Every structure is written in C-alpha cells, then in structure tokens.
C-alpha cells in the first residue's frame, strides 16, 4: 500500500481503539485474530465491528476486503452463519477456485488451485443471502466469497511474512490449535513449510491486492 501511494489508518480494536467515522475512507480491510465472532462477551468490540461492517457493505456499499476473522465477520454482519469448523485447517494447504471464482475480478490472474496458509478452527457454515462462493477446499466450502460487486473475503492467508508463524505461535489460542494439529514442534514445521512457499504467497498476495484495488478505484 505504501508503494502504491495509498494512505492507511490502522485501528487496533483488541487494544481498545475505537472505530473512527467512516465518512472519509474509500475502502475497508478487516484482518484476522484468534477470537471467534460469537465471543462478544469476552470481546465486546466485536459487536461494534460487525455493525460497522454491515453499515459499510450493505448501506454505504463501499469496497471491503476481509481476511480470516474478517471473512467470518462479513458473513456474520450480512446474516450468514459462522460455527466451529467440522475440521480445522492448519498448515500449507490448497483451495480451489469455483466457477464464480474463476470469473471474479477479485481473483483474476490467480491460479485455479491456490497454495495458501491456513490457521482456523471456525468457518462460515452458511454464507449470507446473495453471496457467491469463490473458493473451496475439502474441509471448508466457503474459503472465499463475494457479496455484491465490491465486498470480498478470504478464509485463507497469503498475506504472511517470514515472521508470521512465530508471531501467531506466541498467541495462546493459536498455539493450542497448532499443538493439537502438529505436536510440540509445530512452529518449526510450519516455518519450514511456509518458507518454501513464501515467494508464491507474496506473489499471490500482491495480485489479490492489485485486483481489489482495481475494483475499489473503479468504485
């Protein structure tokens, strides 16, 4: 975004920061986190975030991009259902583009099978009315979706860096899921696997960014 001349304003809701007025913004990106959409009692800011997403996407009809929790929050905000995943996805895995995904401007120039990083134990079990499923995996049908012409979200990760696995592994909720899936040496194993794919992750991340910004700038 810096290379692209885009001015950004980051809000750390989990650190107690408030959502500012959205009037002067052109696009909204919502990132991931270890909390679940239904944990509003322990994370009260989730309700404010859901309300803001609904306002942004359904009322203002502005460009939106969600990652992981941001993907699930989009579904929740628009009336979909998010539940504990029938099968957690953790590791370097693949998602397949659906026919809708192959024709989506958001996924233009991406391979039909995307190698990606997964670390989630909840999933969108029912997409909101009007949503299109753009990518799926055997364990998670709604791995990417769109709602209308301007809102997009992905359950998987391509936005990672060489330090992401270690940083996320330090979060207790993530660490528990990782140990359950890979044992005590899970971080080292994931670092090795993600390192081998990092060039492709970065290339796909840049392509997704360029695709999203092309849509956003047209809007």
PyMOL commands that set and color helices and strands:
alter all, ss='L'
color gray80, all
select helices_A, chain A and resi 13-15+45-59+69-77+99-102+105-107+164-169+172-182+186-218
alter helices_A, ss='H'
color red, helices_A
select strands_A, chain A and resi 27-30+63-67+81-97+113-126+131-136+144-147+151-154
alter strands_A, ss='S'
color yellow, strands_A
deselect
rebuild
show_as cartoon
